[in-house]
Each structure stands twice: as structure tokens, then as C-alpha cells.
Amino acid sequence: MAWREWLNIIALLSFLTANSHAQLDACGRPSLNTKIVGGGVAQEGSWPWQASLQSLGIHVCAGSLINKEWVLSAAHYFSNTSTSGWEISLGRQNLQGNNPNEVTRTVDAIILHPDFDIFSLDNDIALLRLSSPVTFSDYIRPVCLAANTSVINNGTDSWVTGWATVQEGEPLPFPATLQEVEVPVLGNRQCSCLIGAGLVTDNMICSGFLEGGIDACQGDAGGPMVSEQDSIWIQSGIISFGLGCSQPNSPGVYVRVSRYQSWINSHIRSDQPGFVQFNSIGLDADSNYTCPGLPPSANEGLATTTDLVPILSSAELCGISSRRNKIIGGDVVSEGSWPWQASVQSFGSHVCGGTLINEEWVLTAAHCFTSTSTVGWSVSLGRRNLEGIEPNEVTRSVDTIILHPFFDNLIFNNDIALLRLSSVVEFNAYVRPVCLAANSSMFNNGTDSWVTGWGSIREGVPLPSPKTLQQVGVPVVGNKQCTCLIGAGLVTDNMICAGFLEGGKDACQGDSGSPMVSQQDSIWIQSGIVSYGYGCGRANNPGVYTRVSIYQSWINSHISSDKPGFVQFNSSGPDADSNYTCPLHRADVPSAECGVHYYHVAYNIYSM
């Protein structure tokens, strides 16, 4: 071969080598990021890979520039791969007002991960190709990405950026300037303990402070979590989901970028992103982390965090919701929010609600049944809508109905029943048991509680199709005050009340048997069973519930194996109800009110 041909080949190889490392030479080096001192407003040009994803000109979510024409983001913000109306803004400091360094491109292609799961948010990753390449500058340049063998241990310092709300429900003030916040990585085992067993997969990475206060928030999704190594910024995560914003013991969950090196490179054939090996120093404190319900470390040859669910007992798994979205008021429920919610049905029609308390038992109200005959009765679990196809639904016929022997259908005392399913159910993100309040639990006046069900949205107004599960937040009303409002002798020690004195939010017809739950240490504990009330959401008419903690011994006497998880709930501080007095009990309520109460008793339906 002639020496000129050798020179040409060498020159070509040099060009190809230089081109393949182009992103490594440019990525992760913000020339204007000279000093990062804490969460707050980001300096101009500090995070030059930050992207604003906009639909019809409105900021929807965030992303990160990974080369001159590709942006990385979260899949869950796209209902399909249509690019209509989508554009991406780079070099932007403020969402409002003038941005002299801004460059905007329309989106030419949207590629969602083929295994993205909208319910579990596993593989929540998307690639967006710009309509034309951008030119790098001090304000626009790509981030490096964590290579597939990266090690990012518990405690690794990381930074999250975005234009999200500054706290739950509070948007950024004008001009909506880019924010930055420093958070430590939280190991997947510890994160599973806090978020929920089986919900944090190997494709995810968590971060946050256990005491709360600093976090990503609504509108940050799709944006980057980055860490610095040898003066290079490397993206380890994509903001995916979390429980509200900055809540204690509720870390944020991110897509683990290092898991997707091959997938990303399969779609970007030229000018490939810069993947950098990130290595945390020392042992990972998370590797041997233990908590109730978490099996021993995979290092010991046992289950990993992705196969926790099948080997846990009901008591170990109870009360852990797969809810990923903030609960802000009475509204429709997101998939998997209340995985213990049951629909108790007679010949296929919803009659009452209930709660799964272990792999084969459901708790509900006794007044839903006129006898213990199981003919026609079934229980539906994992269901969000009463109508239509439910992909996560599991249905069992009822094998046994056990009513409390001292149930009084006149005043609804001991209004509690146990239903044994015809066969056990397998726990997953959409079907799992609730924890029950132990017999010495204290639910003081004002304790925040949530009620769920498919009941009417208000008196006489049924749920519209497809009859989606509803949730409503209500505070506990002490029994003394409740007695003053409901009537002397109608509220026993076996009951617990909840509601707003001004009315407006309440359970309603069709909710009977459904749970009232409260959260403690990230665990949901059932305090009550929807029993009765005067109408729905009426002023000075709290709902009355069966007090679950009274019945621990009775429940356990009927369930011989896989016992339900009973958890001690303790309200903090003195109970304002203990010294409550009222000038007049409602023993002499107007006859019309009494008629409402006894009408509903007679027809065995809950009046709220």
C-alpha cells in the first residue's frame, strides 16, 4: 500500500476518534458555574444543559441537552409521540420576561422507552430530537451522562435544577427564575423502605433529606440530577416522581441514567453523548440497610429491591401505598394510590367499599349485609374505575361472611364485618393490605385522615362514568364534640367521627364499609370503617365510623395465619376533645333529622 494511502487512513481514523469524543470534550463543563453555595436562584449559565420543554408555548416539564440536537427527559409527560406543538428552549434563565441567551427549537422526534410503564413509572425516559442542531456557547452546552458501570453510593452529593413550584401549590414568583437545590443520594434499599416495597426498581435512583424541606417539586419532572467528579458534571438521574414536595421521609425518585447507555446510543448514531464513569468512594452504607418489611441485602444471596413483594407477610407490607402524586383534597384518585381499597359487590354490582387486610381477608361494614349467605357476593381489588376495563383488577368470590355478634342495626354499634376470599391474592403495586390501628391507638381531635370510595359525589348525585375512585381529606372530630352534634347516646366508644363542621367534604352513599386512614411514618393506618351519618357534607354533621382499634382481638380471633398488621397510632399533644363541653346535646333534634337517620338505617345504606 502506498504511503499516501496510509496517511489518508491515519487522518481518517484521527478524525473519527476526535468526533467520537466530541461530547466528552464539551459535556459537563459549565464555564459560568464558578460557585454553587446552596439551594435557591441559579446563576446565569450555571447549568447550560437545562432545557424547558414547552407545549404550545407553555412550560410543561424540563430536560437536559446531551448533544447538539438531542434532549433527555421523562416519558410520563407524553401521552404519545406526536411532536405537534412541542418546542424546547435552551440557554434560558427565566420562564417569563426577556432571555437574551435563549435558543428555541421545535421538536422533530419523540422517542419513548419501549418498556415505559405509566403506572409504576419504570423506564420513565424519553429522547427528543431538535428540529436543527444548536451551537454551543457559555449558556448552551451538553451535560455528561453516567456510564453504565457507574457507582453512585448513598450520600453522594447531587444537584437538581428546574423551574418548579417553590413549595407545594406555590408557583415561582415573576420572572420564574431557574432554581437549584442540593440533595444527597439515598440508597435504593432505604428508599424502598420509605416509598414502598417493590416500587423502587433497579432502574431508579433516589435522593433527598429524611427531614424534608429541600426537594424537587411540580414542574421539575424530566430535569436532571447531576453530581460533580473531577470538575465534570455528570447526570445520574432524571426527575420522575415523588410524594408531594419536601415532605419528611419522602425522597424523590429519579430515572437511573446509567441503566440506559445502550438504549440512548442505539438512537443517537453520530455525535454520541459523553458517557463518564462515576465512582463513589468507599463502601455503600445502603448495601446492608434494614427496616421492617425489607429482606436482607442482595449481597447476602437473597431478594433484591425489585422482588420484595412476593416474600413479605401482610404485617410487613401493610400500609405502603404506591401513590406517586401529592394528595391535595377530595378528588379522583391516581392509579395505585390506595391499593387496599376493595369494591364489595352483589351479583356484579357495587354495594359497599372495603379494605384488604391480608392476602385473603377484607374488612367492611356489617350493615352492608342482611345475612351471612355468600351467594352472589364477590370482592374486586386493584380497581380504579367501577366501569370499563381495569387492567390491574383482581376479583374473588366471597367464601365466608362474618358479622360482629353484637352488631346493632338500630344505632350501628359494632358495625364491622370480615369477608374471607375464595382464594388468596398476590400482592403488587395495585393490590396490597392496609395496616390496622392497634387497640391502644390514640386519634386525637383534628387528626388528618383520608376517606376513599365510589360513593355519590353529593346527596342524590351519583358518580359520573366511568365512576372513578374518589378521595377526601377530613379531620377527626372527638367523640364528645361528635356526640354534641349527632345526638346523645348515638356515638359510642366503638365509633370515631370525622368531618368539617362547616360541611362540604364528606363520605356519601355507596361509601359504606370503605376505610378512613391516617399516615404515620410513611405508613397508612386504618382508623375507621365508614358507617353512618346525616346526609353528605352537611354543616355540623360529621361522619361516624367504626373505630377499628377496638376490634384487634376480634379480628385476630378469626384470622389464624398471615395476621393483619396492627400498628400503634399516636396523635401528638393533648386531645382538645377531652375537656369539650356543649350546652345542649342533640337528643331532641328535629323529627325531620331523625327521619333521615332512621330511613337510612332501615335501608342498610350509609347516609353520608
C-alpha positions as a printed NumPy array, in Angstrom:
array([[  0.   ,   0.   ,   0.   ],
       [  1.359,   3.427,  -0.911],
       [  2.467,   5.688,   1.946],
       [ -0.046,   8.358,   0.83 ],
       [ -2.903,   5.863,   1.361],
       [ -1.599,   5.089,   4.851],
       [ -1.553,   8.788,   5.654],
       [ -5.135,   9.148,   4.417],
       [ -6.278,   6.235,   6.6  ],
       [ -4.466,   7.618,   9.64 ],
       [ -6.024,  11.046,   9.034],
       [ -9.475,   9.488,   8.708],
       [ -9.052,   7.462,  11.911],
       [ -7.888,  10.581,  13.735],
       [-10.957,  12.454,  12.548],
       [-13.313,   9.657,  13.605],
       [-11.652,   9.352,  17.012],
       [-11.868,  13.074,  17.586],
       [-15.505,  13.116,  16.512],
       [-16.484,  10.221,  18.821],
       [-15.014,  12.087,  21.789],
       [-16.5  ,  15.448,  20.859],
       [-19.118,  15.345,  23.611],
       [-16.581,  14.197,  26.196],
       [-14.571,  17.305,  25.406],
       [-17.599,  19.591,  25.782],
       [-20.   ,  17.927,  28.174],
       [-20.408,  18.721,  31.833],
       [-18.256,  21.868,  31.829],
       [-20.293,  24.989,  32.617],
       [-17.856,  27.861,  32.083],
       [-20.007,  30.242,  34.15 ],
       [-20.665,  27.879,  37.049],
       [-17.936,  29.237,  39.296],
       [-19.605,  28.91 ,  42.697],
       [-22.547,  26.878,  43.979],
       [-23.423,  27.687,  47.558],
       [-26.896,  26.294,  48.193],
       [-30.443,  25.891,  47.033],
       [-32.112,  28.927,  45.531],
       [-31.828,  31.016,  42.384],
       [-29.279,  29.656,  39.887],
       [-26.64 ,  31.937,  38.407],
       [-26.943,  32.723,  34.694],
       [-25.21 ,  29.983,  32.702],
       [-24.615,  27.774,  35.753],
       [-26.466,  24.844,  34.251],
       [-26.134,  25.307,  30.468],
       [-27.717,  21.934,  29.658],
       [-31.015,  22.822,  31.354],
       [-33.942,  22.69 ,  28.907],
       [-37.53 ,  23.894,  29.161],
       [-39.997,  21.647,  27.33 ],
       [-42.978,  23.624,  26.187],
       [-46.323,  22.696,  24.715],
       [-47.941,  25.475,  22.71 ],
       [-45.57 ,  27.959,  24.343],
       [-46.269,  26.927,  27.967],
       [-43.583,  25.324,  30.16 ],
       [-44.647,  21.766,  30.943],
       [-41.554,  19.954,  32.155],
       [-37.787,  20.006,  31.906],
       [-34.962,  18.171,  30.196],
       [-31.219,  18.18 ,  29.617],
       [-29.193,  18.773,  26.453],
       [-26.932,  15.749,  25.795],
       [-25.513,  16.723,  22.394],
       [-26.127,  19.398,  19.781],
       [-29.515,  18.021,  18.722],
       [-30.835,  15.667,  21.415],
       [-32.522,  16.334,  24.761],
       [-33.139,  13.801,  27.537],
       [-36.378,  13.949,  29.554],
       [-39.081,  11.881,  31.299],
       [-41.54 ,   9.754,  29.324],
       [-44.549,  10.325,  31.57 ],
       [-45.248,  13.799,  30.22 ],
       [-46.008,  12.498,  26.739],
       [-49.269,  10.732,  26.005],
       [-47.979,   9.827,  22.521],
       [-45.089,  10.544,  20.174],
       [-46.788,  13.349,  18.249],
       [-44.463,  16.385,  18.078],
       [-47.27 ,  18.84 ,  17.312],
       [-47.   ,  21.943,  19.481],
       [-43.804,  20.865,  21.25 ],
       [-40.694,  23.012,  21.375],
       [-37.568,  23.208,  23.52 ],
       [-35.95 ,  26.32 ,  24.953],
       [-32.225,  26.292,  25.852],
       [-29.984,  28.924,  27.429],
       [-32.961,  30.211,  29.35 ],
       [-32.728,  31.716,  32.827],
       [-36.31 ,  32.931,  33.345],
       [-39.578,  31.457,  32.15 ],
       [-41.018,  34.962,  31.925],
       [-39.589,  38.152,  30.516],
       [-36.5  ,  38.656,  28.356],
       [-33.864,  35.93 ,  27.911],
       [-31.029,  37.249,  25.701],
       [-29.202,  33.898,  25.571],
       [-32.246,  31.795,  24.725],
       [-32.354,  29.488,  21.713],
       [-35.584,  27.688,  20.8  ],
       [-36.139,  24.685,  18.552],
       [-39.234,  22.762,  17.644],
       [-39.223,  19.026,  18.327],
       [-38.585,  16.795,  15.328],
       [-38.977,  13.41 ,  17.051],
       [-40.101,  11.999,  20.417],
       [-38.789,   8.562,  21.376],
       [-40.287,   6.948,  24.482],
       [-38.65 ,   3.93 ,  26.06 ],
       [-40.492,   0.849,  24.753],
       [-40.808,  -0.611,  28.267],
       [-42.081,   2.557,  29.926],
       [-44.835,   1.687,  32.435],
       [-47.246,   4.574,  33.023],
       [-48.486,   3.025,  36.274],
       [-45.217,   2.159,  38.014],
       [-43.182,   4.82 ,  36.131],
       [-40.479,   2.249,  35.466],
       [-38.275,   3.179,  32.462],
       [-39.566,   6.774,  32.628],
       [-37.176,   8.088,  29.985],
       [-37.579,   9.843,  26.637],
       [-35.347,  11.261,  23.914],
       [-36.309,  14.392,  21.964],
       [-34.581,  15.339,  18.724],
       [-34.42 ,  19.031,  17.918],
       [-35.522,  20.305,  14.521],
       [-31.957,  21.573,  13.911],
       [-28.668,  21.455,  15.849],
       [-27.743,  24.174,  18.32 ],
       [-24.393,  25.91 ,  18.607],
       [-22.642,  25.511,  21.947],
       [-21.898,  28.635,  23.965],
       [-21.332,  29.672,  27.584],
       [-25.096,  29.321,  28.063],
       [-25.823,  26.243,  25.948],
       [-23.755,  23.081,  26.216],
       [-24.402,  19.395,  26.953],
       [-24.213,  17.507,  30.212],
       [-22.191,  14.301,  30.591],
       [-24.127,  11.134,  31.359],
       [-23.325,   8.454,  33.932],
       [-21.849,   5.397,  32.197],
       [-23.439,   2.003,  32.682],
       [-20.911,   0.805,  35.272],
       [-21.144,   3.911,  37.433],
       [-21.293,   3.511,  41.209],
       [-23.343,   6.197,  42.968],
       [-23.454,   5.402,  46.659],
       [-25.82 ,   6.521,  49.385],
       [-24.919,  10.082,  50.436],
       [-23.437,  11.219,  47.101],
       [-23.852,  14.99 ,  46.777],
       [-26.147,  15.845,  43.876],
       [-27.856,  18.885,  42.423],
       [-31.339,  19.211,  40.96 ],
       [-32.438,  22.167,  38.828],
       [-35.741,  23.369,  37.428],
       [-38.476,  25.968,  37.297],
       [-40.906,  24.12 ,  39.556],
       [-43.124,  25.456,  42.288],
       [-41.075,  26.639,  45.274],
       [-43.271,  24.51 ,  47.534],
       [-46.473,  22.507,  47.167],
       [-49.069,  24.655,  45.418],
       [-46.905,  27.807,  45.344],
       [-45.54 ,  28.763,  41.892],
       [-42.303,  30.647,  41.328],
       [-42.704,  34.427,  41.555],
       [-42.076,  36.574,  38.486],
       [-39.884,  36.212,  36.46 ],
       [-39.789,  32.497,  37.395],
       [-36.01 ,  32.136,  37.583],
       [-34.247,  28.783,  37.324],
       [-33.803,  27.194,  40.761],
       [-31.1  ,  24.869,  42.083],
       [-31.12 ,  22.597,  45.12 ],
       [-28.517,  20.264,  46.626],
       [-29.678,  16.818,  47.752],
       [-27.867,  13.631,  48.776],
       [-28.437,  10.303,  47.043],
       [-30.485,   7.881,  49.117],
       [-29.765,   4.192,  48.56 ],
       [-32.429,   2.101,  46.879],
       [-32.921,  -0.165,  49.88 ],
       [-33.59 ,   2.71 ,  52.249],
       [-35.712,   4.409,  49.595],
       [-37.811,   1.236,  49.262],
       [-38.436,   1.322,  52.994],
       [-39.769,   4.865,  52.703],
       [-41.532,   4.838,  49.323],
       [-42.87 ,   1.295,  49.341],
       [-41.593,  -2.21 ,  48.781],
       [-41.402,  -3.117,  45.109],
       [-41.9  ,   0.471,  43.895],
       [-38.234,   1.41 ,  43.608],
       [-36.686,  -0.678,  40.837],
       [-33.062,  -1.049,  39.781],
       [-33.858,   1.444,  37.001],
       [-34.392,   4.176,  39.597],
       [-32.233,   6.236,  41.947],
       [-33.464,   8.269,  44.924],
       [-32.322,  11.426,  46.682],
       [-33.493,  13.748,  49.409],
       [-33.218,  14.694,  53.058],
       [-35.093,  12.499,  55.515],
       [-36.155,  15.576,  57.477],
       [-37.679,  17.08 ,  54.31 ],
       [-37.589,  20.754,  53.414],
       [-35.466,  20.517,  50.254],
       [-36.626,  18.724,  47.135],
       [-37.73 ,  18.918,  43.543],
       [-41.384,  19.834,  43.005],
       [-44.209,  20.014,  40.451],
       [-42.878,  21.137,  37.049],
       [-39.346,  19.793,  37.617],
       [-40.091,  16.383,  36.075],
       [-37.747,  15.454,  33.249],
       [-34.99 ,  17.677,  34.554],
       [-31.53 ,  16.491,  35.556],
       [-29.948,  15.393,  38.801],
       [-26.186,  15.837,  38.471],
       [-23.039,  15.212,  40.518],
       [-19.547,  16.639,  40.091],
       [-16.45 ,  14.49 ,  39.59 ],
       [-13.036,  15.914,  38.633],
       [-14.645,  19.252,  37.692],
       [-17.054,  17.465,  35.336],
       [-20.814,  17.445,  35.907],
       [-22.393,  14.051,  35.276],
       [-26.135,  13.393,  35.083],
       [-27.116,  10.464,  37.274],
       [-30.883,  10.905,  37.304],
       [-33.974,  12.247,  35.56 ],
       [-36.651,  13.644,  37.865],
       [-39.531,  11.176,  37.767],
       [-41.891,  11.109,  40.764],
       [-42.316,  11.726,  44.479],
       [-44.801,  12.126,  47.302],
       [-45.546,  15.835,  47.312],
       [-42.59 ,  18.171,  47.731],
       [-40.027,  18.164,  50.535],
       [-42.105,  16.005,  52.852],
       [-40.215,  14.17 ,  55.625],
       [-39.202,  10.596,  54.829],
       [-40.363,  11.013,  51.235],
       [-37.326,  11.094,  48.921],
       [-37.633,  11.989,  45.273],
       [-37.361,   9.158,  42.761],
       [-35.36 ,   9.559,  39.542],
       [-34.63 ,   7.518,  36.443],
       [-31.163,   5.969,  36.837],
       [-29.464,   7.29 ,  33.689],
       [-26.58 ,   4.787,  33.752],
       [-29.021,   1.959,  33.008],
       [-29.816,   3.413,  29.592],
       [-26.42 ,   3.959,  27.925],
       [-27.053,   1.299,  25.278],
       [-30.615,   2.448,  24.617],
       [-29.573,   6.084,  24.219],
       [-26.663,   5.227,  21.928],
       [-28.903,   2.98 ,  19.819],
       [-30.904,   6.056,  18.821],
       [-28.029,   8.543,  18.536],
       [-25.63 ,   7.111,  15.981],
       [-23.441,  10.175,  15.393],
       [-22.031,  12.764,  17.79 ],
       [-22.906,  10.41 ,  20.64 ],
       [-23.372,  11.822,  24.158],
       [-20.455,  11.786,  26.562],
       [-20.793,   8.889,  28.991],
       [-18.5  ,   9.15 ,  32.002],
       [-17.787,   6.548,  34.678],
       [-18.87 ,   7.941,  38.071],
       [-17.33 ,   6.269,  41.105],
       [-18.365,   6.946,  44.689],
       [-15.579,   6.426,  47.198],
       [-15.795,   3.83 ,  49.956],
       [-18.421,   1.312,  50.958],
       [-22.105,   1.893,  50.266],
       [-23.927,   2.286,  53.581],
       [-27.153,   1.271,  51.859],
       [-25.981,  -2.241,  50.982],
       [-26.843,  -3.598,  54.426],
       [-29.69 ,  -1.227,  55.245],
       [-32.552,  -2.949,  57.019],
       [-36.04 ,  -1.884,  58.003],
       [-39.329,  -3.638,  58.849],
       [-40.54 ,  -5.386,  55.71 ],
       [-37.22 ,  -5.251,  53.849],
       [-35.471,  -8.592,  53.243],
       [-31.734,  -8.974,  53.863],
       [-29.368,  -7.428,  51.338],
       [-28.941,  -8.996,  47.926],
       [-25.28 ,  -9.195,  48.888],
       [-26.317, -11.993,  51.218],
       [-27.755, -14.003,  48.328],
       [-31.402, -13.118,  48.989],
       [-34.008, -10.91 ,  47.332],
       [-33.192,  -7.58 ,  45.71 ],
       [-35.365,  -4.493,  45.92 ],
       [-37.172,  -5.488,  42.741],
       [-38.53 ,  -8.742,  44.167],
       [-39.667,  -7.655,  47.573],
       [-43.396,  -8.063,  47.257],
       [-43.913, -11.835,  46.978],
       [-41.875, -12.757,  50.096],
       [-43.341, -10.266,  52.571],
       [-46.128, -11.009,  55.022],
       [-49.19 ,  -8.788,  55.299],
       [-47.963,  -7.334,  58.575],
       [-44.622,  -6.419,  56.984],
       [-46.072,  -4.95 ,  53.8  ],
       [-49.203,  -3.252,  55.104],
       [-49.925,   0.435,  54.679],
       [-47.356,   1.103,  51.961],
       [-49.047,   2.87 ,  49.072],
       [-47.768,   3.022,  45.516],
       [-49.079,   6.558,  45.341],
       [-46.7  ,   8.833,  43.477],
       [-48.666,  12.037,  43.372],
       [-49.472,  14.568,  46.053],
       [-52.866,  14.173,  47.706],
       [-54.352,  17.66 ,  47.913],
       [-58.077,  17.279,  48.513],
       [-61.244,  15.462,  47.652],
       [-60.75 ,  14.394,  44.064],
       [-60.295,  11.467,  41.736],
       [-57.569,   9.036,  42.706],
       [-54.412,   8.221,  40.755],
       [-53.716,   4.584,  39.901],
       [-52.32 ,   2.612,  42.829],
       [-52.875,   5.356,  45.391],
       [-54.953,   3.233,  47.766],
       [-54.077,  -0.39 ,  46.888],
       [-56.131,  -1.816,  49.763],
       [-59.413,  -0.339,  48.508],
       [-61.979,  -3.024,  47.745],
       [-65.319,  -2.96 ,  45.971],
       [-67.757,  -5.346,  47.66 ],
       [-70.248,  -6.468,  45.028],
       [-73.517,  -8.375,  44.901],
       [-74.115, -10.154,  41.594],
       [-71.579,  -7.869,  39.926],
       [-72.954,  -4.567,  41.228],
       [-71.032,  -2.385,  43.685],
       [-72.735,  -2.274,  47.078],
       [-70.102,  -1.199,  49.606],
       [-66.43 ,  -0.484,  49.974],
       [-63.935,  -2.484,  51.976],
       [-60.233,  -2.861,  52.741],
       [-57.816,  -5.693,  52.096],
       [-56.109,  -6.53 ,  55.405],
       [-54.137,  -9.613,  54.372],
       [-53.892, -11.977,  51.414],
       [-57.4  , -13.425,  51.858],
       [-59.438, -11.212,  54.205],
       [-61.341,  -7.967,  53.621],
       [-62.728,  -5.647,  56.298],
       [-66.028,  -3.848,  55.75 ],
       [-69.245,  -2.722,  57.486],
       [-71.766,  -5.202,  58.861],
       [-74.772,  -3.16 ,  57.771],
       [-73.98 ,  -3.953,  54.122],
       [-75.34 ,  -7.488,  54.689],
       [-78.754,  -8.797,  55.685],
       [-77.395, -12.304,  56.316],
       [-74.194, -14.352,  56.172],
       [-75.133, -16.065,  52.921],
       [-72.29 , -15.689,  50.4  ],
       [-74.461, -16.313,  47.327],
       [-73.698, -13.675,  44.66 ],
       [-71.07 , -11.817,  46.723],
       [-67.635, -11.007,  45.317],
       [-64.776,  -8.596,  46.026],
       [-62.884,  -6.592,  43.404],
       [-59.345,  -5.357,  44.195],
       [-56.828,  -3.215,  42.29 ],
       [-59.7  ,  -1.347,  40.728],
       [-59.803,   2.398,  39.999],
       [-62.991,   2.665,  37.941],
       [-66.207,   0.758,  38.554],
       [-66.941,   0.808,  34.829],
       [-64.796,  -0.187,  31.884],
       [-61.716,  -2.393,  31.607],
       [-59.432,  -2.422,  34.636],
       [-56.015,  -3.923,  33.762],
       [-54.947,  -4.275,  37.404],
       [-58.207,  -5.71 ,  38.721],
       [-58.282,  -8.931,  40.718],
       [-61.663, -10.444,  41.632],
       [-62.516, -13.16 ,  44.12 ],
       [-65.833, -14.59 ,  45.201],
       [-66.603, -14.449,  48.918],
       [-66.127, -17.706,  50.788],
       [-67.236, -16.552,  54.275],
       [-69.056, -13.55 ,  55.774],
       [-68.521, -12.951,  59.492],
       [-70.625, -10.233,  61.124],
       [-69.767,  -8.987,  64.594],
       [-72.007, -10.9  ,  67.02 ],
       [-73.053,  -7.69 ,  68.797],
       [-73.799,  -5.62 ,  65.7  ],
       [-76.795,  -3.363,  66.432],
       [-78.559,  -2.338,  63.227],
       [-80.524,   0.387,  65.018],
       [-77.638,   2.524,  66.23 ],
       [-74.927,   0.843,  64.09 ],
       [-72.841,  -0.144,  67.11 ],
       [-70.172,  -2.783,  66.273],
       [-70.733,  -2.124,  62.564],
       [-67.92 ,  -4.361,  61.35 ],
       [-67.643,  -7.48 ,  59.18 ],
       [-64.918,  -9.775,  57.863],
       [-65.027, -11.352,  54.398],
       [-62.802, -14.295,  53.522],
       [-61.944, -14.529,  49.838],
       [-62.317, -17.773,  47.907],
       [-58.546, -17.835,  47.294],
       [-55.549, -15.74 ,  48.264],
       [-54.438, -12.733,  46.191],
       [-50.877, -11.905,  45.2  ],
       [-49.631,  -8.527,  46.377],
       [-48.352,  -5.986,  43.87 ],
       [-48.27 ,  -2.216,  43.428],
       [-52.07 ,  -2.126,  42.982],
       [-53.189,  -4.811,  45.439],
       [-51.756,  -4.783,  48.949],
       [-53.079,  -4.623,  52.516],
       [-53.628,  -1.66 ,  54.797],
       [-52.285,  -1.545,  58.35 ],
       [-54.879,  -1.501,  61.133],
       [-54.872,   0.701,  64.214],
       [-53.728,  -1.266,  67.259],
       [-56.011,  -1.401,  70.302],
       [-54.165,   1.31 ,  72.258],
       [-54.02 ,   3.808,  69.379],
       [-54.85 ,   7.457,  70.012],
       [-56.611,   9.533,  67.346],
       [-56.979,  12.977,  68.83 ],
       [-59.432,  15.596,  67.689],
       [-58.076,  17.143,  64.471],
       [-56.039,  14.144,  63.28 ],
       [-55.703,  14.332,  59.481],
       [-57.497,  11.428,  57.842],
       [-58.471,  10.296,  54.352],
       [-61.607,   8.516,  53.205],
       [-61.873,   6.767,  49.848],
       [-64.739,   5.197,  47.963],
       [-67.055,   5.138,  44.983],
       [-69.971,   6.796,  46.758],
       [-72.101,   9.671,  45.484],
       [-70.275,  12.973,  44.986],
       [-73.059,  14.666,  46.977],
       [-76.514,  13.783,  48.228],
       [-78.516,  12.219,  45.412],
       [-75.785,  12.754,  42.786],
       [-74.039,   9.504,  41.796],
       [-70.536,   9.371,  40.374],
       [-70.416,  10.004,  36.614],
       [-68.971,   7.368,  34.285],
       [-66.53 ,   5.682,  34.498],
       [-67.135,   6.024,  38.267],
       [-63.536,   6.699,  39.333],
       [-62.43 ,   6.131,  42.926],
       [-62.663,   9.316,  44.997],
       [-60.609,  10.562,  47.957],
       [-61.36 ,  13.217,  50.558],
       [-59.34 ,  14.555,  53.46 ],
       [-61.223,  15.023,  56.742],
       [-60.083,  15.731,  60.318],
       [-61.088,  13.557,  63.263],
       [-63.819,  15.075,  65.453],
       [-63.569,  13.996,  69.086],
       [-66.345,  11.766,  70.394],
       [-67.552,  14.306,  72.967],
       [-67.957,  17.011,  70.339],
       [-69.426,  14.499,  67.9  ],
       [-71.999,  13.468,  70.493],
       [-72.992,  17.095,  70.907],
       [-73.571,  17.329,  67.161],
       [-75.021,  13.892,  66.338],
       [-77.055,  13.275,  69.47 ],
       [-76.645,  11.853,  72.976],
       [-76.223,   8.065,  73.018],
       [-75.617,   7.749,  69.269],
       [-71.807,   7.896,  69.395],
       [-70.353,   5.002,  71.401],
       [-66.753,   4.222,  72.343],
       [-66.75 ,   1.78 ,  69.434],
       [-67.055,   4.681,  66.998],
       [-64.854,   7.504,  65.727],
       [-66.055,  10.648,  63.946],
       [-64.541,  12.845,  61.222],
       [-65.566,  15.813,  59.121],
       [-65.566,  19.577,  58.757],
       [-68.01 ,  21.47 ,  60.959],
       [-68.688,  23.839,  58.067],
       [-69.564,  20.842,  55.888],
       [-68.712,  20.425,  52.237],
       [-66.386,  17.41 ,  52.377],
       [-67.562,  14.006,  53.448],
       [-68.203,  10.4  ,  52.519],
       [-71.57 ,   9.665,  50.884],
       [-73.992,   6.933,  49.757],
       [-72.075,   3.905,  48.461],
       [-69.021,   4.577,  50.619],
       [-70.181,   2.34 ,  53.472],
       [-67.528,  -0.161,  54.52 ],
       [-64.728,   1.896,  52.99 ],
       [-61.657,   2.867,  55.019],
       [-60.688,   6.013,  56.852],
       [-56.885,   6.075,  57.125],
       [-54.171,   8.286,  58.608],
       [-50.467,   8.383,  57.834],
       [-47.714,   7.857,  60.392],
       [-44.027,   7.417,  59.468],
       [-44.934,   6.894,  55.8  ],
       [-47.329,   4.064,  56.737],
       [-51.084,   4.279,  56.216],
       [-53.131,   3.021,  59.151],
       [-56.878,   2.397,  59.074],
       [-58.64 ,   4.064,  61.962],
       [-62.251,   3.75 ,  60.835],
       [-64.811,   1.999,  58.662],
       [-67.437,   4.223,  57.005],
       [-70.653,   3.542,  58.938],
       [-73.348,   6.247,  59.009],
       [-74.175,   9.939,  59.082],
       [-76.794,  12.58 ,  58.369],
       [-76.734,  13.309,  54.661],
       [-73.46 ,  14.158,  52.914],
       [-71.247,  17.091,  53.758],
       [-73.827,  18.901,  55.871],
       [-72.654,  21.509,  58.354],
       [-72.278,  20.287,  61.963],
       [-72.86 ,  16.694,  60.858],
       [-69.6  ,  14.738,  60.989],
       [-69.489,  11.232,  59.619],
       [-69.472,   8.318,  62.061],
       [-67.073,   5.406,  61.572],
       [-66.451,   2.088,  63.287],
       [-63.339,   2.518,  65.472],
       [-61.051,  -0.234,  64.141],
       [-58.655,  -0.269,  67.107],
       [-61.425,  -1.626,  69.362],
       [-61.583,  -4.833,  67.328],
       [-57.98 ,  -6.081,  67.209],
       [-58.737,  -9.168,  69.342],
       [-61.944,  -9.983,  67.456],
       [-60.221,  -9.723,  64.063],
       [-57.266, -11.842,  65.151],
       [-59.589, -14.469,  66.614],
       [-60.909, -15.199,  63.098],
       [-57.645, -14.964,  61.146],
       [-55.312, -17.798,  62.12 ],
       [-52.445, -17.258,  59.649],
       [-50.836, -14.26 ,  57.933],
       [-52.177, -11.955,  60.629],
       [-53.034,  -8.372,  59.615],
       [-50.539,  -5.686,  60.528],
       [-51.717,  -3.798,  63.619],
       [-49.778,  -0.568,  64.212],
       [-49.895,   1.74 ,  67.207],
       [-51.033,   5.201,  66.093],
       [-50.231,   8.08 ,  68.427],
       [-51.549,  11.599,  67.953],
       [-49.153,  14.168,  69.364],
       [-50.116,  16.581,  72.142],
       [-53.199,  16.752,  74.353],
       [-56.622,  15.937,  72.977],
       [-58.733,  19.108,  72.769],
       [-61.852,  16.949,  72.908],
       [-61.153,  15.657,  76.431],
       [-62.45 ,  18.887,  78.03 ],
       [-65.072,  19.655,  75.406],
       [-68.484,  20.703,  76.688],
       [-71.609,  21.683,  74.846],
       [-74.698,  23.446,  76.134],
       [-77.147,  21.053,  74.55 ],
       [-76.901,  17.504,  73.279],
       [-78.849,  16.754,  70.166],
       [-81.162,  14.267,  71.875],
       [-84.081,  16.459,  70.822],
       [-83.139,  17.031,  67.191],
       [-85.991,  17.929,  64.841],
       [-88.082,  14.987,  63.763],
       [-87.115,  15.569,  60.138],
       [-83.457,  14.984,  61.029],
       [-84.349,  11.851,  62.943],
       [-86.262,  10.642,  59.908],
       [-83.137,  10.997,  57.766],
       [-81.138,   8.875,  60.185],
       [-83.623,   6.062,  60.639],
       [-84.595,   5.984,  56.969],
       [-81.055,   5.077,  56.085],
       [-80.777,   2.576,  58.912],
       [-83.88 ,   0.815,  57.668],
       [-82.465,   0.503,  54.155],
       [-78.989,  -0.564,  55.283],
       [-77.218,   2.162,  53.342],
       [-74.867,   4.788,  54.555],
       [-76.434,   8.232,  54.562],
       [-73.336,  10.343,  54.012]])
